Amino acid sequence: MRTWSDEEGWGVIDSEATPGGAWAHFSNVAGSGFRSLTPGLQVTFEPVTMVDGTQDGYHYRALDVRRVE
């Protein structure tokens, strides 16, 4: 995780597959109840290319985000 905002409920994940980063929303984080991530945390995710523009300036969205234990 590059960044995460609990107040806004989203952050950015960096990976080789997503140049510039992937936008991640709390609703795509595995788990129930309050879902949050921490900058520096290693995660796995399914990258999806945004075909109809960008989300907050990012060309990729992160789906099925899971913490690496």
C-alpha positions as CSV (number, residue, x, y, z in Angstrom):
1,M,0.0,0.0,0.0
2,R,1.3,3.4,-0.9
3,T,-1.5,5.4,0.8
4,W,-4.7,4.9,2.6
5,S,-7.3,7.3,4.1
6,D,-9.7,5.8,6.7
7,E,-11.8,9.1,6.5
8,E,-12.2,8.8,2.7
9,G,-12.2,5.0,2.5
10,W,-9.7,4.6,-0.3
11,G,-6.0,4.4,-1.1
12,V,-3.4,3.5,-3.7
13,I,-1.6,0.3,-4.3
14,D,1.6,0.2,-6.3
15,S,2.6,-2.8,-8.4
16,E,4.5,-3.5,-11.6
17,A,1.2,-4.4,-13.2
18,T,-0.3,-1.0,-12.5
19,P,2.1,1.8,-13.5
20,G,1.2,4.9,-11.5
21,G,-0.8,2.9,-9.0
22,A,-4.2,1.3,-8.6
23,W,-7.1,3.0,-6.8
24,A,-8.5,0.8,-4.0
25,H,-11.9,1.3,-2.3
26,F,-12.7,-0.1,1.1
27,S,-15.6,-2.1,-0.4
28,N,-13.0,-4.1,-2.4
29,V,-11.0,-5.1,0.7
30,A,-11.7,-8.6,1.9
31,G,-13.4,-8.9,5.3
32,S,-16.5,-7.7,7.1
33,G,-17.3,-4.7,9.2
34,F,-14.8,-1.8,9.1
35,R,-12.2,-2.4,6.4
36,S,-9.0,-0.5,6.4
37,L,-5.4,-0.9,5.1
38,T,-2.1,0.5,6.2
39,P,0.6,2.2,4.1
40,G,3.5,-0.2,3.6
41,L,1.3,-3.3,4.0
42,Q,1.8,-6.0,1.4
43,V,-1.5,-7.0,-0.4
44,T,-2.6,-9.0,-3.3
45,F,-5.3,-7.8,-5.6
46,E,-6.9,-8.1,-9.1
47,P,-6.0,-5.1,-11.2
48,V,-8.6,-3.8,-13.6
49,T,-7.9,-1.1,-16.3
50,M,-10.4,1.8,-16.2
51,V,-11.8,1.9,-19.7
52,D,-14.0,4.9,-19.3
53,G,-11.4,7.3,-17.9
54,T,-9.8,7.4,-14.5
55,Q,-10.8,7.2,-10.8
56,D,-9.2,10.2,-9.0
57,G,-6.6,10.3,-11.7
58,Y,-5.6,6.6,-11.6
59,H,-5.9,4.3,-14.7
60,Y,-6.3,1.1,-12.6
61,R,-8.7,-0.1,-10.0
62,A,-7.9,-2.8,-7.4
63,L,-10.5,-5.5,-6.8
64,D,-10.4,-8.4,-4.4
65,V,-7.8,-6.8,-2.2
66,R,-6.3,-9.3,0.4
67,R,-3.7,-8.8,3.1
68,V,-0.5,-10.9,2.7
69,E,0.1,-12.7,6.0
